[in-house]
Amino acid sequence: MVVLGLVVGFPLLGFILLLAFGRRMGDPGAGWFGTIAVASSFVAAVGTWIFLLAKHGSNRTQVLHLFTWFQAGGFRVNISFRADPLSVVMILFVTGVATLIHLYSIGYMKRDARFHQFFVYLNLFVFSMLVLVTANNLPLTFLGWEGVGACSYWLISFWFERPTAASAGKKAFIINRIGDMGFMLGTFLVFMQLHSVSYSKILPGAHQLSTGTAEAIALLFFLAAAGKSAQLPLFTWLLDAMEGPTPVSALIHAATMVTAGVYLMARLSPILALAHAASMTIAIIGVITAFVAAMAATSQTDIKKIVAFSTVSQLGYMMLGIGTGAYVAAIFLMVTHAFYKALIFLSSGSVIHSLDSEQNIRKMGALAKLMPITAWTMIIAWLSIAGVPPFSGFFSKGSILEDAFGRNELLWVVGVVTALLTAYYMGRLVFVVFYGKARWQEVTHGHDPHESPRIMTIPLIVLAIAAATAGLLNLPYSGLRFLHDWLAPVFGSSLVSYHLSSTEKVLLPATDAVVALLGVLFAWRLWRNHSERRELEPTILIRGWYIDTLYDKTFARGGTALAKFTDRVIDPTVIDGAVGGVAWLFRWVGGLGKKVQSGLVRSYLLIMVAGIVVVVVYVLVSAAR
């Protein structure tokens, strides 16, 4: 359990020392120090896994209690960390992928004026995510939850000199506050019903909840997850998160922030298992999000925006798994997605780095010969996310779709169509960027693009190997379902098992493979010699279904109009009027008193005599009665 403390402690130590001495370490010293801190955390995570692997059953849940955070009466919240199969899976891929992103960043951010500050934020980001996934109670989870939110604001707006970057950081921060309201209300409701916020008590005690209460808790926490994991209607911030440096996009989209919502819902699976209507709602929103984002991705021209919509779509698949009770499948997809999405972003960053920060895919082309490592690693990432066998996405996405079929055939149909779109839009990206005619001459001013330095390509190669082979973690064969067997004790009876016939068990994976290959074929036929096809890129998809525009006109502009109306009408008329009215009232009363207080003794004697007469008359009348 001391090793678990080191998992969280190394990035924290890295953050503190970089904050104090990072400027002196300089470039690349600060980058190497931050990378070593996170790599040390990964080694400690492996040690934690080995420690739990030697144990069995309930002994695989261990709690490290450090101290009492705060106490109010009988309510106590501890700083305590939880090591169980679920948290170990999270810390392994979070620290592993984050280490590679840190290493890549040393090359990508070279000569940046705030090089050391970038790694300060990265180390704090990883620390916050590790707190989130290892916390043993909801308030400590919320501390990590807010930590990744704050770091995302700093990192997305890292190049704050750009108005778009500053705006994107604020947008991410504000939209996530909406989800945070759901987290807080859900926590309050859990405490009211179960008198605890510790996972050690609320998870085994979830059966005490009524169905209605479980539904409410599940939906409140899903609101929180919809903010962090970018589900409809709160996904628009993730599309603008690309304004940050590309390694930030990789870290947010692949290994940290966006996976937090999926993790939270999986952690609360005993409550979700009681909330059937809420679970179905989650599944429906998840699959709609996946489809809507995939459709939008087919028409984008910004390489990072294509990948951003792809992330939203893949997160929708994970929520589909959560909603259908396929928690292991959702975590499996989360792990494989971390590998191939980090690879896609870092490969995109390699292209952007080579083309002097150009992100428009129509100004690229024919880069495969000039950047062979970047091209081949991107192709592996494409085949993985497309679900082409035997790459990892075929197994992880296939397990999601199988469970969706068992729950509701319509969910499966939408999921399969989305899989076709995924293979297509990623193929479009690959062919337009790496093949066809060279269109980058104006961008590079006559200089040929070149392969990125080794410090950037080594992480690409490692991630490519992981993306291609991660399906081995959970093969759908008896004795080879390693991830399922590892996680099953955590989810227990919450896992839903759907009975599929022998024919369905053969046809469903076969359908997945055919659909993936069809998407690849369509991309090849339509885009191998084209960089632009207006008929396949309608404006509504380019503009992301106008969802952001709708929000801008209703909430942003509506809020601005309301603020102006308040400034012009409510503030001077109602608020100032009320304050002025109170002042006038007291001035009027004071005026009456002023007439009485004349300063003349004869007036005061007259009033006194009149008062005596009134009292005498009152006494006489009372006596007569």
C-alpha positions, 0 to 999 in steps of 0.5 A, spaced: 500 500 500 506 504 500 507 503 493 500 505 491 502 512 495 508 512 491 503 512 485 500 518 487 506 521 490 511 521 484 507 526 480 505 530 486 513 531 487 514 532 480 509 538 480 512 541 487 519 541 484 518 543 477 514 549 480 520 551 485 526 549 480 523 548 473 525 555 470 532 553 473 532 546 470 530 549 463 529 546 456 529 540 456 531 539 463 524 540 466 521 536 461 526 530 463 524 531 470 517 531 469 517 525 464 521 521 470 516 523 475 510 520 471 514 514 469 516 512 476 509 513 478 508 507 472 513 503 475 509 504 482 503 502 478 506 496 476 508 494 483 501 495 485 498 490 480 503 485 482 501 486 489 494 485 488 495 479 483 498 475 488 491 476 492 485 473 491 477 475 491 476 480 496 483 481 498 484 484 492 481 491 495 486 494 499 485 501 502 490 506 504 488 511 510 492 517 511 489 522 515 482 525 516 481 531 511 475 534 515 469 532 520 463 535 522 459 531 527 458 524 525 460 526 518 468 524 517 471 524 510 478 521 510 484 522 505 484 515 503 486 511 497 483 505 494 487 499 490 482 494 487 482 491 480 478 497 477 483 502 480 489 498 478 487 498 471 486 505 471 493 507 474 496 503 469 494 506 463 493 513 465 501 513 468 503 509 462 500 513 456 501 519 460 509 517 460 509 517 453 506 523 452 510 527 457 516 524 453 513 526 446 512 533 449 520 534 450 520 534 443 514 538 441 514 543 446 522 545 444 524 552 445 517 554 447 517 560 452 514 557 457 517 550 457 517 548 464 511 551 466 507 546 461 510 540 465 508 543 471 501 543 469 502 536 466 505 533 472 499 536 476 494 534 471 496 526 472 496 527 479 489 530 479 487 524 475 490 519 479 487 522 486 480 521 482 481 514 480 484 511 487 480 515 492 476 511 496 470 516 497 466 521 493 469 528 496 476 526 494 474 523 488 471 530 487 477 533 489 481 530 483 475 531 479 476 539 480 483 538 479 483 535 472 478 541 470 482 546 473 488 543 469 485 542 463 483 550 463 490 552 464 493 547 458 487 548 453 489 556 454 496 555 455 497 559 448 493 564 451 495 569 447 491 566 442 484 569 443 481 562 441 485 558 446 483 563 451 476 562 449 476 555 449 479 554 456 474 558 459 468 554 455 471 547 458 471 550 465 464 553 464 461 547 461 464 542 466 461 546 472 454 544 469 456 537 470 459 538 477 452 540 480 450 533 478 456 530 482 455 535 488 447 533 488 448 526 487 453 526 493 448 529 497 443 524 496 448 518 497 449 521 504 442 522 505 440 515 504 446 511 506 449 516 511 456 515 508 460 517 502 465 512 502 466 507 497 467 501 502 460 503 505 456 505 499 458 500 494 456 494 498 450 498 501 447 500 495 441 495 495 438 499 501 436 504 496 429 504 493 429 504 485 426 511 485 432 514 489 437 509 485 434 512 478 435 519 481 443 518 483 444 515 477 442 520 473 445 526 477 452 522 476 451 521 469 450 529 468 457 529 471 459 524 467 456 527 461 460 534 462 467 530 463 466 525 458 463 529 453 456 527 452 450 530 449 448 536 450 455 537 454 460 535 449 462 542 445 467 544 450 472 538 447 471 540 440 475 546 442 480 543 447 484 542 440 486 549 441 491 547 446 498 544 444 497 537 441 500 533 447 495 536 451 489 534 446 492 527 447 492 527 454 485 530 455 482 525 450 486 519 451 488 518 458 485 523 463 480 527 463 475 524 458 475 517 461 473 520 468 466 520 467 466 513 464 470 511 470 465 514 475 459 510 472 463 504 472 465 505 480 458 506 481 455 500 478 452 497 484 447 503 484 446 503 476 444 496 476 438 498 480 436 504 476 434 500 469 430 506 466 437 511 468 441 505 465 437 505 458 437 513 458 445 513 459 445 507 453 441 511 448 444 518 449 451 514 449 449 511 442 446 518 439 452 521 441 457 516 438 453 517 431 452 525 431 459 526 433 461 520 427 457 524 422 460 531 424 467 528 423 466 525 416 466 533 414 471 536 418 478 539 415 482 541 421 486 534 423 485 535 430 477 537 430 476 530 426 480 527 432 476 531 437 469 528 434 472 521 434 473 522 441 466 524 443 464 518 438 468 513 442 466 516 449 459 515 446 460 507 445 463 507 452 457 510 455 453 505 451 457 499 454 455 503 461 448 503 460 447 496 457 451 493 464 457 491 460 462 495 465 468 490 463 467 492 455 466 499 457 473 499 461 476 494 455 474 500 450 477 505 454 484 502 455 484 500 447 482 507 446 487 510 450 492 507 446 490 508 439 487 515 440 493 518 444 497 515 437 492 518 433 493 525 436 501 524 437 501 522 429 497 528 428 501 533 432 507 530 428 504 532 422 503 539 424 510 540 427 513 538 420 508 543 417 509 549 421 503 548 425 498 547 419 492 543 421 488 544 415 488 537 411 487 540 404 494 543 405 497 536 406 498 530 402 503 525 399 506 525 406 507 518 407 514 518 403 517 524 407 514 521 414 514 514 414 514 512 421 508 517 422 504 515 416 505 507 418 503 509 426 497 513 424 495 507 419 495 502 425 491 507 429 486 508 424 485 500 423 485 499 430 479 505 431 476 502 425 475 495 428 479 491 423 481 484 425 485 483 429 487 490 431 485 492 438 478 496 436 475 489 433 475 486 440 473 492 444 468 495 440 465 488 438 464 487 445 460 493 446 456 492 440 455 484 442 452 487 449 448 492 445 445 487 441 443 483 447 439 489 450 436 492 444 437 491 437 436 498 435 442 500 439 446 495 436 444 498 429 446 505 430 452 502 433 454 498 427 452 504 423 457 509 427 462 503 426 462 504 419 462 511 419 468 511 424 472 507 419 470 511 413 472 518 416 479 516 419 480 513 412 479 520 409 484 523 414 489 518 412 488 518 405 488 526 404 494 527 409 499 522 407 497 520 400 495 523 393 498 530 391 502 534 395 499 541 397 504 543 402 508 547 398 505 554 400 505 552 408 512 550 408 515 555 403 518 550 399 522 546 404 520 539 404 516 536 410 521 531 415 520 526 420 519 528 427 525 527 431 526 520 435 524 523 442 517 524 438 517 517 434 519 513 439 512 514 443 509 513 436 512 506 435 510 504 442 503 506 442 502 503 435 504 496 438 500 497 444 494 499 439 495 493 435 495 488 440 491 491 446 485 486 444 489 480 447 487 483 454 480 480 453 479 475 447 472 473 447 474 465 448 474 461 455 481 462 459 483 468 455 478 473 458 484 476 462 481 483 463 474 480 464 476 475 470 480 481 473 475 486 473 469 481 475 470 481 482 469 489 482 462 489 478 460 482 481 452 481 480 452 488 477 454 485 470 449 483 466 450 477 462 446 477 455 444 470 452 446 469 445 445 463 440 451 460 437 449 463 430 449 470 433 456 469 437 459 468 430 455 473 426 455 479 430 463 479 430 463 477 422 458 483 421 463 488 425 469 485 421 465 486 414 463 493 416 470 495 418 472 493 412 467 496 408 468 503 411 476 502 409 474 501 402 469 507 401 475 511 404 479 508 399 475 509 393 472 516 395 479 519 397 485 516 395 486 521 389 482 527 392 482 532 398 476 535 397 469 533 395 464 538 397 458 533 395 460 529 401 461 535 406 455 538 407 455 545 411 451 542 417 456 537 418 462 542 417 458 546 423 457 540 427 450 540 426 450 547 428 449 545 436 455 550 438 451 555 434 445 554 437 448 554 444 451 561 442 445 564 440 441 561 446 445 561 452 451 565 450 447 571 446 441 570 450 445 571 457 448 577 454 442 580 452 439 578 459 445 582 462 444 588 458 437 588 460 438 587 467 444 593 466 439 598 463 432 596 466 432 592 472 439 595 476 437 602 475 429 601 475 428 596 480 434 595 484 436 602 485 429 604 485 428 600 491 434 603 495 432 610 493 425 608 495 427 606 502 431 612 502 425 617 500 420 613 505 425 615 511 426 622 509 418 623 509 418 620 516 423 624 518 420 630 515 414 629 519 418 628 525 421 635 524 415 638 524 414 636 531 421 637 533 420 645 532 425 647 538 419 652 541 418 650 549 411 653 548 409 648 543 412 642 547 408 644 553 402 644 549 403 637 546 404 635 553 398 638 556 394 635 550 397 628 552 395 629 559 388 631 557 388 624 552 390 620 558 385 623 563 379 622 558 381 615 557 382 613 564 375 617 566 372 613 560 374 606 562 372 608 570 365 609 567 365 602 564 
